[in-house]
Amino acid sequence: MTTTLTENPYSPPRTSVSGRRTEPVPSLEVWREDNFVVCPDGARLPDRCVICNRPSDGRPVQKTLSWHHPAIYLVVFVNLLIYAIVALAVRKKSRAQFSLCPQHRGRRNLGMWIGYGGFVLSVVAMVFGFTSSSRGVQQVIGVTGLVGVILTPLVGVLLSTVVRVKRIDAGRAHLKLGEPFTRSIPRG
């Protein structure tokens, strides 16, 4: 007895095990302006990867985003501590919930592991290298640790950053996301 398939067995699932829809659902609270997705504070973006627009892995990420005017970066030339205080005082915040596909979640996780784990290992290497009384290899380990303390957080941030904030105003965040995802959002 042969069975005919009415649906493509290789197509993505239409519902998850929990019964929540995984198909794109138009949202009235999220829209597109130029190359940016605009969403109010606390918005939940459609349940697709915000980078490649593929089906998500079903585990949304809740993130508090912050932004300050780019001119505030000029305060760094005066003093780094003053910049940190001014940036914390004038920043605007917004919350958003977004989803990732397994590939991009893996990249984000790798970035966080490199950032946090690499920093800790670099500190250990730096302390070991600079506190030992012998010369040579230990000093090389210490310098490598010092370079790692600077570089691993930067690499971690670059790999784990998924959502870039263009600006936050009037309770709305303007987000730079992946081009395929941004094109799928209706214009506002």
N, C-alpha and C positions, 0 to 999 in steps of 0.2 A: 504494500500500500504506500503510495507516495503522498507526501504532504506538500502543499504549496504554501510558500511563505508570503504573507501579505505585507510584511515589513522587513526592511533591510536589517539583518542580524548584526551588522557592523556599525549601525548608526548609534549615536550616544543615547543613553537612557533618557526617557522623558520625565520620569519621576524617580526620586531616590527611595531608599528603603523607608525613610521616615515619612514619606508621602509629600514632602516639600517639592515644589516644582523646581526643575533645573533649567527649564527653557527660559529664554529672555522674557521678562515681563516688563512692559513699558511702565516707567515710573514717572509720575507727574512732578515729583520733587527733585529730580535730577535731570539736567539738560546740558546741552553743549553750546558753548560760545566760542567761535573760531576753533582753535586746537585745544581747548580746555573743557573739562567737565566741571560744571558748577553744581554744588550741592549744599543744602543748609546744614547747620550744626546737628549732628546726630543722625545724619542720613545713612541709609544702607544702600550701597551701590548694587546693581544687578548681579545675580549669582553666576558670574563668569569671570575668568581671569582678567584682571585689569591691565595686563600687558599684551596678551595675545588673543584674547576674546574666546579662548577654548573653554569647555565646561570646567567648572571648578572642582576641587577635591572635597567640597562640602564642609570645610572648616573655615568659616570667615574670620578675618583678622579685624579686631577692634583697635583703632589707633587714634590717639590724640595728636593732632597736627598743630604746629605753631609756626608763626610767620611774623617778621618785622620788616619795616621798609628797608630796602637795600642801602640807603644812605647811612643807616646806623653802622654799617661795616666800617665807615671812615673813622669811627671812634677807636678802632683797633690801633690806628697809628698814634693815638694819644697814649692809651694804656689798655692792655688786655683785660685787666680786672675791671676797669671802668666800663669797657665794652660789655662784659658779661653782666654787670649790674644793670646797665641801660637796656640791653637786649631783653633781659628778664622782665624789666619794668614795663616796656612798651609793646611786648609781643602780644599778638592776638592768637587765640586758640579756637579750634573747632574739632569735633569728633566725627569720625567716619568709620563705617564698617565696609570692608571690601573682601573679595575672594581672589584666590590664586589657583592656577592649575598645579598639578604635582611637580612639573619641571621648574616653574618659577618659585614655588614654595621651597624646593630643594636649594635653589640658588640663594634665596633669602636666608635659609637656615645655615648654609655654608658661610655666607658673609658674617652672620652672627657668631658662628664658631671661630672663624678666623679673627674677628675683632676681639672677642672676649678671651678665647683660649690662647690666641697668639700673644695678646698683651700680657697675660699671666705668665706664660712660658718665657717671654722676653724679659720680664722683670726678674724672674728666677735666674736666667742666664746672665743678666747684667750684674746682679748681686753676687753670683758665684764668680764671675770673671773679675770683678773689680775688688772683691774682698780677699781673694787668695793672694798669698805672698809670693807665689812663683810667677815668673814672666813667661811670655810666649803664648802657648795655646789658650791659657786662661784669659789673657788680655784680649785675644781675638774673640773669644766667647763673650766677654764683657762688651766689646764694641758692637758685636752682632746683636746682643741683647738690647743695647741702647738704640740701634737702628730699628730693631723690631718693635720697641716701645712706641716709636714714632709712626712706623709704617703700618703695622697690623691693624690699629684702629681705623686708619684711613681706608685701607683695602676693605675692611669689614663694612664700613659705612657705604662705600661705593657698591659693593655686591648686594647688600641687604636693603638698600633704598628702593622702594617700589613706587611710592607716591611722592611726587614733587609738588610742593605748594607754590603756586604763582603769586597768590595774594589771598588774604582773608578780609572781607569787609561786609558790614551790615548782616552779620550772622551767616554769611555764605563763603564757602571755600572754593577757590578756582584752582583745580588740580590738573597737573600735567601727567597723563597716563599714557599707556601704549596706544599707538595709532589705530590698530584694528578695534580696540575697545571703544576709543573715543568716537570713531565713525559710526559705531552701532547705537550711540546715544542720540535721541532726537534733539533737534535744534530748539532752543528756547525762545 
